[in-house]
Amino acid sequence: MRNIFLITIVSVFFVSCKSTQLTSNAKASKGVKVDEIVNGHNDNFKDFSTLSIRTDVKYQDIKSKQSISADIRIKKDEIIWINIKFLGFPVAKALITPAKVSYYEKVNGTYFEGDFILLSNWLGTDLDFEKVQNLLLGKALEEISKEMFVSQIVENMYQVSEKKPKDIQKLYTFEAGRFLLKKEQITQVAEEKNLEINYLSHTLVDDYIFPKEMNIKASQKNEVSIDVEYKKVDINPEITFPFSIPDNYEQVEIKQQ
């Protein structure tokens, strides 16, 4: 059942009744610098206080396939709250803050409280609160600087990569119209770990741009694939974040891989 929690943590978002799918046929132009791409990308993200999100997620690994739904609530830069449902019934709940990750699941009566080792181990790359929040918003996981990165045109899009790749290699692909992130890839060469996030489409909701569909692939010893469809989002609603681990649940301990 832990997979249900993990599936949802790295997934989320929506198409609301006020949404418009964004499409662009723009082609990348020569001479566009890395800082222009990054500034254009960052300009897509308007400030908000809270988000309420409803999602559908499909998960597949070498052993199983699962479909779930989840209610996601975000207080910007402070809280990510997730209520996970299977066939409409609540089965797990998670609370993520900059300080720690907490979750509990009902089937086995277990819970976890600790740092981001849980998510980092599962996806094969170091994660923190800001990176998880960025993933959900369709924003590049990490800061991209012109000093460290270089751009080129690949298939009419801007591909940004490190000038001097190290053991951890990072690659970002942006479309040319609004500099929306289409793909990011983080590879740990020596450890043979790879995280690939593809933003297949985006949507405009009340002048806010969000992902509409995404696919996440994490490859280590095995490969995990997650398809996400964002069903509905409410911007700046009044929301609460109820979370309490039952007294009789057993704690799960997770070690660094």
GUSE-968046 format. One record per residue (C-alpha): x, y, z; residue number from 1; residue in three letters. Coordinates in steps of 0.5 Angstrom, whole numbers, always signed. Each point is the difference from the previous one (the first is absolute). Example, Ala and Ser with C-alpha at 12.3 -4.5 7.8 and 13.67 -1.06 7.14 Angstrom:
PT       X       Y       Z   pos   code
PT     +25      -9     +16     1    ALA
PT      +2      +7      -2     2    SER
//
This chain:
PT       X       Y       Z   pos   code
PT      +0      +0      +0     1    MET
PT      +6      +5      +1     2    ARG
PT      +0      +0      -8     3    ASN
PT      -7      +3      +0     4    ILE
PT      +3      +6      +4     5    PHE
PT      +7      +0      -4     6    LEU
PT      -4      +0      -6     7    ILE
PT      -4      +7      +2     8    THR
PT      +6      +3      +3     9    ILE
PT      +3      +1      -7    10    VAL
PT      -6      +1      -4    11    SER
PT      -6      +5      +0    12    VAL
PT      -4      +5      -4    13    PHE
PT      -6      +2      -4    14    PHE
PT      -5      +2      -5    15    VAL
PT      -5      +5      +3    16    SER
PT      -7      +3      -3    17    CYS
PT      +4      +6      -1    18    LYS
PT      +6      -3      -3    19    SER
PT      +3      +1      -7    20    THR
PT      +5      -5      -3    21    GLN
PT      +6      +4      -3    22    LEU
PT      +3      -2      -6    23    THR
PT      +6      +3      -4    24    SER
PT      +3      -1      -7    25    ASN
PT      +6      +5      +1    26    ALA
PT      +7      -2      -2    27    LYS
PT      +6      +1      +4    28    ALA
PT      +4      +6      -3    29    SER
PT      +8      +0      +0    30    LYS
PT      +3      +5      +5    31    GLY
PT      -5      -1      +6    32    VAL
PT      +5      +0      +6    33    LYS
PT      -1      -4      +6    34    VAL
PT      -2      +6      +5    35    ASP
PT      -6      +2      -5    36    GLU
PT      -2      -7      +0    37    ILE
PT      +0      -1      +7    38    VAL
PT      -3      +7      +1    39    ASN
PT      -6      -2      -5    40    GLY
PT      -1      -6      +4    41    HIS
PT      +0      +3      +7    42    ASN
PT      -5      +5      -3    43    ASP
PT      -6      -5      -1    44    ASN
PT      +0      -1      +8    45    PHE
PT      -5      +5      +3    46    LYS
PT      +0      +1      +8    47    ASP
PT      -5      -4      +4    48    PHE
PT      -2      -1      +7    49    SER
PT      -4      -7      +0    50    THR
PT      -2      -5      -5    51    LEU
PT      -5      -6      +0    52    SER
PT      +1      -5      -5    53    ILE
PT      -4      -7      -2    54    ARG
PT      +4      -5      -4    55    THR
PT      +0      -7      -4    56    ASP
PT      +7      -4      +0    57    VAL
PT      +2      -6      -3    58    LYS
PT      +6      -4      +2    59    TYR
PT      +4      -6      -2    60    GLN
PT      +6      -4      +2    61    ASP
PT      +3      -6      -2    62    ILE
PT      -5      -4      +5    63    LYS
PT      -7      +4      +0    64    SER
PT      -4      +5      -3    65    LYS
PT      -5      +5      +4    66    GLN
PT      -5      +6      -1    67    SER
PT      -1      +5      +6    68    ILE
PT      -3      +7      +1    69    SER
PT      +2      +5      +5    70    ALA
PT      -1      +7      +3    71    ASP
PT      +6      +4      +0    72    ILE
PT      +0      +7      +4    73    ARG
PT      +6      +4      +0    74    ILE
PT      +2      +6      +4    75    LYS
PT      +5      +3      -4    76    LYS
PT      +7      -1      +3    77    ASP
PT      -3      -3      +6    78    GLU
PT      -4      -6      -1    79    ILE
PT      -2      -5      -5    80    ILE
PT      -6      -5      +3    81    TRP
PT      -2      -6      -4    82    ILE
PT      -6      -4      +1    83    ASN
PT      +0      -7      -4    84    ILE
PT      -6      -4      -2    85    LYS
PT      -1      -6      -3    86    PHE
PT      -7      -2      -3    87    LEU
PT      -2      +6      +3    88    GLY
PT      +2      -2      +7    89    PHE
PT      +5      +4      +4    90    PRO
PT      +6      -5      +1    91    VAL
PT      +6      +5      +2    92    ALA
PT      +2      +7      +2    93    LYS
PT      +7      +4      -1    94    ALA
PT      +2      +6      +3    95    LEU
PT      +7      +3      -3    96    ILE
PT      +3      +7      +3    97    THR
PT      +7      +2      -1    98    PRO
PT      +2      -3      +6    99    ALA
PT      -3      -7      -1   100    LYS
PT      -4      -5      -3   101    VAL
PT      -6      -4      +3   102    SER
PT      -5      -5      -2   103    TYR
PT      -4      -6      +2   104    TYR
PT      -4      -5      -3   105    GLU
PT      -6      -4      +2   106    LYS
PT      +1      -7      -3   107    VAL
PT      +6      -2      +4   108    ASN
PT      -1      +5      +5   109    GLY
PT      +7      +3      -1   110    THR
PT      +3      +7      +0   111    TYR
PT      +7      +4      -1   112    PHE
PT      +2      +6      +3   113    GLU
PT      +7      +3      -3   114    GLY
PT      +4      +4      -5   115    ASP
PT      +0      -1      -7   116    PHE
PT      +3      -6      -1   117    ILE
PT      -6      -4      -1   118    LEU
PT      -1      +4      -7   119    LEU
PT      +7      +1      -2   120    SER
PT      +1      -8      +1   121    ASN
PT      -6      -1      -4   122    TRP
PT      +1      +5      -6   123    LEU
PT      +8      -1      +0   124    GLY
PT      +2      +7      +1   125    THR
PT      +0      +5      +6   126    ASP
PT      -6      +3      +1   127    LEU
PT      -3      +6      +5   128    ASP
PT      -6      +4      +1   129    PHE
PT      +1      +5      -5   130    GLU
PT      +2      -5      -5   131    LYS
PT      -6      -4      +1   132    VAL
PT      -4      +6      +0   133    GLN
PT      +3      +2      -7   134    ASN
PT      -1      -7      -3   135    LEU
PT      -8      +1      +2   136    LEU
PT      +0      +7      -3   137    LEU
PT      +4      -2      -7   138    GLY
PT      +6      +4      +2   139    LYS
PT      +7      -2      -1   140    ALA
PT      +2      -4      +7   141    LEU
PT      +7      +4      +1   142    GLU
PT      +2      +7      -2   143    GLU
PT      +4      +1      -7   144    ILE
PT      +5      +5      -1   145    SER
PT      +4      +2      -6   146    LYS
PT      +6      -1      +3   147    GLU
PT      -1      -7      +1   148    MET
PT      -4      -2      -6   149    PHE
PT      -1      +1      -7   150    VAL
PT      -5      -1      -5   151    SER
PT      -1      -3      -7   152    GLN
PT      -6      -1      -5   153    ILE
PT      -3      -7      +0   154    VAL
PT      -6      -1      -4   155    GLU
PT      -2      +7      +0   156    ASN
PT      +0      +0      +7   157    MET
PT      +6      +3      +5   158    TYR
PT      +4      -5      +3   159    GLN
PT      +4      +2      +6   160    VAL
PT      +5      -4      +3   161    SER
PT      +6      +1      +5   162    GLU
PT      +7      +3      -3   163    LYS
PT      +4      -5      +4   164    LYS
PT      -4      -7      +1   165    PRO
PT      +2      -3      +7   166    LYS
PT      -3      -7      +2   167    ASP
PT      -7      +3      +1   168    ILE
PT      -2      +3      -7   169    GLN
PT      -6      +5      -1   170    LYS
PT      -3      +1      -6   171    LEU
PT      -6      +5      -1   172    TYR
PT      -5      +1      -6   173    THR
PT      -4      +6      -1   174    PHE
PT      -5      +1      -6   175    GLU
PT      +1      +7      -4   176    ALA
PT      -7      +3      +1   177    GLY
PT      +0      +2      +8   178    ARG
PT      +6      -4      +2   179    PHE
PT      -4      -5      +3   180    LEU
PT      +4      -6      +3   181    LEU
PT      -1      -7      -4   182    LYS
PT      +5      -4      +3   183    LYS
PT      +5      -1      +5   184    GLU
PT      +5      -5      +1   185    GLN
PT      +5      -2      +6   186    ILE
PT      +4      -5      -1   187    THR
PT      +5      -3      +5   188    GLN
PT      +5      -4      -4   189    VAL
PT      +4      -4      +5   190    ALA
PT      -6      -2      +3   191    GLU
PT      -4      -1      -6   192    GLU
PT      -6      +4      +2   193    LYS
PT      -4      +4      -4   194    ASN
PT      -6      +4      +1   195    LEU
PT      -4      +3      -6   196    GLU
PT      -6      +5      +1   197    ILE
PT      -4      +1      -7   198    ASN
PT      -5      +6      +0   199    TYR
PT      -5      -3      -5   200    LEU
PT      -4      +6      +0   201    SER
PT      -2      +7      +4   202    HIS
PT      -6      +3      +1   203    THR
PT      -2      +7      +2   204    LEU
PT      -5      +1      +6   205    VAL
PT      -2      +7      +2   206    ASP
PT      +6      +3      -3   207    ASP
PT      +5      -5      +4   208    TYR
PT      +4      -5      -4   209    ILE
PT      +0      -7      +2   210    PHE
PT      +2      -7      -2   211    PRO
PT      -6      -4      -3   212    LYS
PT      +3      -7      -1   213    GLU
PT      +7      -2      +2   214    MET
PT      +4      -7      -1   215    ASN
PT      +5      -2      +6   216    ILE
PT      +5      -5      -1   217    LYS
PT      +5      -2      +5   218    ALA
PT      +5      -6      -2   219    SER
PT      +5      -3      +5   220    GLN
PT      +0      -7      +1   221    LYS
PT      -7      +0      -2   222    ASN
PT      -4      +5      -4   223    GLU
PT      -6      +3      +2   224    VAL
PT      -5      +4      -4   225    SER
PT      -5      +5      +2   226    ILE
PT      -6      +3      -5   227    ASP
PT      -3      +6      +3   228    VAL
PT      -6      +4      -2   229    GLU
PT      -2      +6      +4   230    TYR
PT      -8      +1      +1   231    LYS
PT      -1      +6      +3   232    LYS
PT      +3      +6      +4   233    VAL
PT      -2      +5      +4   234    ASP
PT      +4      +6      +1   235    ILE
PT      +1      +4      +7   236    ASN
PT      -6      -4      +4   237    PRO
PT      -1      +0      +7   238    GLU
PT      +3      -7      +2   239    ILE
PT      +2      -4      +6   240    THR
PT      +5      -5      +1   241    PHE
PT      -2      -5      +5   242    PRO
PT      +5      -6      +1   243    PHE
PT      +0      -4      +6   244    SER
PT      +4      -7      +1   245    ILE
PT      -4      -5      +3   246    PRO
PT      +3      -3      +7   247    ASP
PT      +0      -7      -2   248    ASN
PT      +4      +0      -6   249    TYR
PT      +7      -3      -1   250    GLU
PT      +5      +5      -2   251    GLN
PT      +4      -2      -7   252    VAL
PT      +8      +2      +0   253    GLU
PT      +3      +1      -7   254    ILE
PT      +8      +0      -1   255    LYS
PT      +4      +4      -5   256    GLN
PT      +1      -4      -6   257    GLN
//
